[in-house]
């Protein structure tokens, strides 16, 4: 007699070996709900493993970028994925920003954004206002650097022109142009 149904709900399972997943997919009814499963094997999606009836609710599944395939796989199960009345069929257990979120309602961005947040969850986050102030401050510093470097480059060019041409009129005209450039940059740098 073949086993058609297996109920290992509330069994405190943390993982299931790959060969057991393959065996389970041949059964009519598989209840893995209310366990401690965090990771599902990727071959479930890549080998298109399906279930006639599968319950996965109340497992703290990991929802990182490498796990984004799970959403598509769960969707592919269609009616085979049991959806309890009062909760989603599968939720994230980690990272913290996605805890208790319905996996089927996430998109790739949700799975993959802010990868460093989990590693540095205690780090201070920068607000958009702080970021804007930082960008303005850096821009002002860069403008001042350009205002200092550009005149030096022009002076070097003038020296080369003076030496190569021997034409004092060309050098004087270039010097007047240089003064205009410097004046415009100094005014721009101070604003």
C-alpha positions as CSV (number, residue, x, y, z in Angstrom):
1,X,0.0,0.0,0.0
2,X,1.4,3.4,-1.0
3,X,1.3,6.4,1.3
4,X,-0.9,9.1,-0.3
5,X,-0.9,11.6,2.5
6,X,1.7,12.8,5.0
7,X,1.2,15.2,7.8
8,X,4.3,16.3,9.5
9,X,2.9,19.7,10.6
10,X,4.0,21.0,14.0
11,X,7.0,18.6,13.9
12,X,9.7,21.3,14.5
13,X,11.4,20.4,11.2
14,X,14.2,22.8,10.3
15,X,15.2,21.2,7.0
16,X,14.2,18.4,4.6
17,X,16.8,16.5,2.5
18,X,16.5,16.9,-1.2
19,X,15.7,13.2,-1.9
20,X,12.7,13.5,0.6
21,X,11.4,16.6,-1.3
22,X,11.4,14.5,-4.5
23,X,9.5,11.7,-2.7
24,X,7.0,14.1,-1.2
25,X,6.2,15.5,-4.6
26,X,4.7,12.1,-5.6
27,X,2.2,12.1,-2.8
28,X,-1.3,13.5,-3.0
29,X,-1.3,15.5,0.2
30,X,1.7,16.9,2.0
31,X,1.4,19.1,5.1
32,X,4.6,20.8,6.2
33,X,2.9,23.7,8.0
34,X,3.8,25.0,11.4
35,X,7.5,23.9,11.3
36,X,10.8,25.8,11.3
37,X,11.6,25.5,7.6
38,X,13.7,28.5,6.5
39,X,15.2,27.4,3.2
40,X,13.7,25.6,0.3
41,X,16.0,23.7,-2.2
42,X,16.4,25.6,-5.5
43,X,15.8,22.4,-7.5
44,X,12.1,22.7,-6.7
45,X,11.9,25.6,-9.1
46,X,14.6,24.6,-11.6
47,X,13.3,21.1,-12.0
48,X,9.7,22.3,-11.9
49,X,8.8,20.0,-9.0
50,X,5.0,20.3,-8.3
51,X,2.6,19.1,-5.7
52,X,-1.0,18.1,-5.9
53,X,-1.6,19.6,-2.4
54,X,1.0,21.3,-0.3
55,X,0.7,23.3,3.0
56,X,3.7,25.5,3.9
57,X,2.1,28.2,6.0
58,X,3.7,29.1,9.4
59,X,7.2,28.4,8.3
60,X,9.8,31.3,8.7
61,X,11.1,31.1,5.2
62,X,14.2,33.1,4.2
63,X,13.4,35.8,1.7
64,X,16.8,37.1,0.3
65,X,17.7,37.8,-3.3
66,X,18.9,34.2,-3.8
67,X,15.4,33.0,-2.7
68,X,13.3,35.2,-5.1
69,X,12.6,32.1,-7.2
70,X,10.4,30.8,-4.4
71,X,7.6,33.3,-5.3
72,X,7.4,32.0,-8.9
73,X,7.5,28.4,-7.8
74,X,4.7,28.9,-5.3
75,X,2.7,30.6,-7.9
76,X,3.3,27.7,-10.3
77,X,1.7,25.3,-7.8
78,X,-1.6,27.1,-8.4
79,X,-4.4,25.2,-6.6
80,X,-1.9,22.7,-5.3
81,X,-0.7,25.3,-2.7
82,X,-3.0,25.3,0.3
83,X,-4.1,28.8,1.3
84,X,-5.5,29.0,4.9
85,X,-8.5,31.2,5.5
86,X,-6.9,33.5,8.0
87,X,-3.3,33.8,6.7
88,X,-1.1,33.7,3.6
89,X,0.2,30.4,2.2
90,X,3.8,31.2,2.8
91,X,5.5,34.1,4.7
92,X,9.0,35.4,5.2
93,X,10.8,34.8,8.5
94,X,13.9,36.8,7.5
95,X,15.3,39.3,6.9
96,X,13.7,41.4,9.6
97,X,12.3,44.0,7.0
98,X,10.2,41.3,5.4
99,X,9.1,39.3,8.4
100,X,5.6,38.0,8.2
101,X,5.1,39.3,4.7
102,X,3.3,37.2,2.2
103,X,5.8,35.8,-0.2
104,X,3.3,35.9,-3.1
105,X,2.9,39.6,-2.7
106,X,6.6,40.4,-2.9
107,X,8.5,41.5,-6.1
108,X,12.1,41.0,-7.1
109,X,13.0,44.4,-5.6
110,X,11.6,43.4,-2.2
111,X,13.7,40.3,-2.2
112,X,16.9,42.0,-3.4
113,X,16.9,45.6,-2.0
114,X,19.1,46.8,0.8
115,X,21.2,43.7,1.0
116,X,23.5,45.4,3.5
117,X,20.7,46.4,5.9
118,X,20.6,42.9,7.3
119,X,24.4,42.8,7.9
120,X,24.4,46.3,9.4
121,X,20.9,46.5,10.9
122,X,22.3,48.6,13.8
123,X,24.0,51.1,11.5
124,X,22.5,54.6,11.2
125,X,20.4,55.1,8.1
126,X,20.7,58.3,6.0
127,X,17.5,60.2,5.3
128,X,16.9,61.7,1.9
129,X,17.4,65.2,3.4
130,X,20.8,64.2,4.8
131,X,21.7,62.7,1.4
132,X,20.7,65.9,-0.4
133,X,22.7,68.0,2.0
134,X,25.7,65.7,1.5
135,X,25.4,65.9,-2.3
136,X,25.3,69.7,-2.2
137,X,28.3,69.9,0.2
138,X,30.3,67.6,-2.1
139,X,29.3,69.6,-5.2
140,X,30.4,72.9,-3.5
141,X,33.8,71.3,-2.6
142,X,34.2,70.1,-6.2
143,X,33.4,73.5,-7.6
144,X,36.1,75.1,-5.4
145,X,38.6,72.4,-6.4
146,X,37.8,73.1,-10.1
147,X,38.1,76.9,-9.4
148,X,41.6,76.3,-8.0
149,X,42.8,73.7,-10.6
150,X,41.5,75.4,-13.8
151,X,43.5,78.6,-13.3
152,X,46.7,76.6,-12.7
153,X,46.1,74.7,-15.9
154,X,45.5,78.0,-17.8
155,X,48.7,79.5,-16.3
156,X,50.7,76.5,-17.5
157,X,49.1,76.8,-21.0
158,X,50.0,80.5,-21.1
159,X,53.6,79.9,-20.2
160,X,53.8,77.3,-22.9
161,X,52.3,79.7,-25.5
162,X,54.6,82.5,-24.4
163,X,57.7,80.3,-24.6
164,X,56.7,78.6,-27.9
165,X,55.4,81.6,-29.9
166,X,57.4,84.5,-28.6
167,X,54.4,86.6,-29.4
168,X,53.7,88.9,-26.6
169,X,50.4,90.1,-28.0
170,X,49.1,86.5,-28.0
171,X,50.2,86.1,-24.4
172,X,48.6,89.4,-23.3
173,X,45.3,88.5,-25.0
174,X,45.4,85.1,-23.4
175,X,46.2,86.7,-20.0
176,X,43.1,88.9,-20.3
177,X,41.0,85.8,-21.2
178,X,42.5,84.0,-18.2
179,X,41.5,86.9,-15.8
180,X,37.9,86.6,-17.1
181,X,37.8,82.8,-16.6
182,X,39.3,83.1,-13.1
183,X,36.8,85.9,-12.1
184,X,33.9,83.8,-13.3
185,X,35.1,80.7,-11.3
186,X,35.8,82.7,-8.2
187,X,32.3,84.2,-8.3
188,X,30.8,80.7,-9.0
189,X,32.9,79.1,-6.2
190,X,31.8,81.6,-3.6
191,X,28.0,81.3,-4.3
